[in-house]
Amino acid sequence: MTLRSIIAGTGSALPKRQVSNAELAASVDTTDEWIVERTGIRNRHIAEASETTATLAHDAARQALEHSGIEAGEIGLIVLATATPDQTFPSSATKVQAMLGIPDCIAFDVHAVCTGFLYALTIADSMLRSGSAKTALVIGSETFSRILDWEDRATCVLFGDGAGALVLRAEDSERGILATKLHADGRHNELLFVDGGPSTTQTVGKLRMKGREVFRHAVVNLADVLNEVLADAGLEAGDIDWVVPHQANARILDATARKLGLPPEKVVVTVDRHANTSAASVPLALDTAVRDGRIKRGDLVVLEAMGGGFTWGAAALRY
């Protein structure tokens, strides 16, 4: 046996308010047909004032703990991936720690935008295998609606709010995380960014994106990193039971699957219901597929994502 980080439980949380394309079209210069044709998105959840990145993260974490049968007090590590924290500091992870009633554990945020959950998962896996903790919460949580320019119809229709969480436990097992691969290339900052920050403008800023260029990079980078992580795990594309991708755009999902020669029925798709929830999208989609019975114990699952930076990454695991 080998010490690995196994997934003991999954959970997710979505804001109560759902916004359909038709409702959005009442205030934004767009139509349901335009959005569906270009993105595959039909619905998104938008956080109310009382719903924050930390509260959504807490709700997803609670659900993951219940699914795992593990008590909050057993958690020794919380890694929360987000680009929309409640405060500049302290970390939203420490807020979740307090809400869960955990008096002491390692807790911090990771910021790699849409790839943030893959970064958080990789860090938690390394820390568990090194003995820094035995059990971890890995969370992706976002309230991207707070940084959208609602007059920019090309971007505001793409995003939603939500959270997803995993409970990881270090065990001698054939299951668990088999390999991870991460990348970043800061030369492409201007293609996807927020035009604000405490060190520059002292404002939160709004999201800006050159969608066509991002699409082109995404298809190439995601196919490459999936092949890399499979090679590291000693696997081939034909071994995959499920791909759980970052839910950015249905066309990116389709193009990536074709490039890898994967049948579309092996790709978990939730972008139509949740839109792009950034760092929350991978764990949210994973939890959806676990709870509806598609992903079963023993299945080989590959997670992948790409986001601003650019950052991109993948993980291969035996659920």
Disulfide bonds with the S-S distance in Angstrom:
none
